[in-house]
Structure formats: structure tokens, C-alpha cells
Amino acid sequence: MAATPVLAAALAGIPSGIQRQGAWAGRRQVFIRFAGAAETAQMYTADALARELTRALGRTVYHSVCVTGRDAFGNADFLAAALKQLPPGTEVMADTDGQRPEALTLLYPYLSLVQVTIDPPPASPALEHVVATLRAAASLGRPHALTIAGTDEASDADYLQIVEQAHAASEATAIVIHPGPTSERGVLDKRWSTLIEHASARHRDIRLLARLSGPATMR
């Protein structure tokens, strides 16, 4: 009989912190952070990750676990093997770029929230995958959200295009728009109230929130 392969992935750590953006902004979470190309990484097996998370959840109170970092859904088998070992009732949020909708077929039983984060203006192929991810989450019965992480380069038309596409994918999508960096440094101008007015005419569940910042926050 063939041995079961050991599932492992490179993580940038399992830190704790405050979620800085999106539908669960302000929540205290433990983060499963997949390492980017320039980040220091440590290899974890799925069993080792599950043990570390279980210990962390047993030491103090967290709202949830957050899966984040570079191409997290590219490690779907690893994630599924780890998440299924967590204590019953553990809330798990996946914060992804939405480029691997097919991974939800494997992961959805272990996720409490599927959040897609996008930086406008979007490229057409990337937006198509985001839409497919939201549609897949809806069809699988998973709560889902779209975070539009504002940039100073994005126009109102860019934001509204994303909102329209998300609405077409699923009317149940919770949409959060974060203003761009320039607006985060001061008082919001009238542009944002006008933008939210137009966006709300296209999708009912939509909010404008400032992103949290500082050393206690994580994404």
C-alpha cells in the first residue's frame, strides 16, 4: 500500500493581530500567512499547523482564524488537511485574491467566510476569476465578501465596474470599499459619499470603511 504523502507548505508564520480591512475588520485573529517570494518562510506540515493553531486557540480568545498571504488557495490540499483538525466551532476566514475559484470545492466545508480582496483598477482576466470565486462561494452556501482596497489611481468607474460584477455574481456579497491612501490621511471628501450613493444603487450590501493601520494590525 502506498504511503500517504506528507502535505507541507511555506508559511511566513502564524502571527496574531487585528484584521485591518474587509468584512471582519477589527476582529482579533490568528493568521495562517503564506509566504511571498521575498519573505522568510518556514515549512509546516498540515498536522504541525493544526497543532500550533489548536494551541493558540486554547491559550486565549480569538474571534477567528484568517488564511491569507501569497496564493493561499494554491495550497488547498494542505489547508484542508490542517483546517479539518481544528476544534469544532472554530471560525475560519479565507482572504484571497480570488484567482483560484476551483479550490473552494475542496475548502468550503472548513470556511466561515470567503473574502476576496481586489486592488482597483482591475485587469479583465483577474476580475473574471474574482467573479467566479464569489459565484462559487454562493453556490456552495458559504458567506462571502468582496473587499475593494482603494488606490489613488482608481476612478469612480473602476469601483462601480467591480461592484456591478460582484452583484451579478451574487446579490448576497458583502462589499466593503476602503478609500485610497490619500483619503486615509485626512477627511473624506464628497467624492466618496457620491460614489457610495451610486454604488448602493447597484448593490444593497455595501459599506465604506477606513482601513486600520499600525503594528497591531495584520492582513
Secondary structure, DSSP 8 states (H G I E B T S, - for coil): -------EEEEEE--EEEE-SSTTTT-EEEEEEE--TTS--EEEEHHHHHHHHHHHHHHS--SEEEEEETTGGGGHHHHHHHHTTS-TT--EEEEE-S--GGGHHHHGGG-SEEEEEE-SS--HHHHHHHHHHHHHHHHTT--EEEEEE--TT--HHHHHHHHHHHHHH-TT-EEEEE--HHHHTS---HHHHHHHHHHHTT-SSEEE-----STTEE-
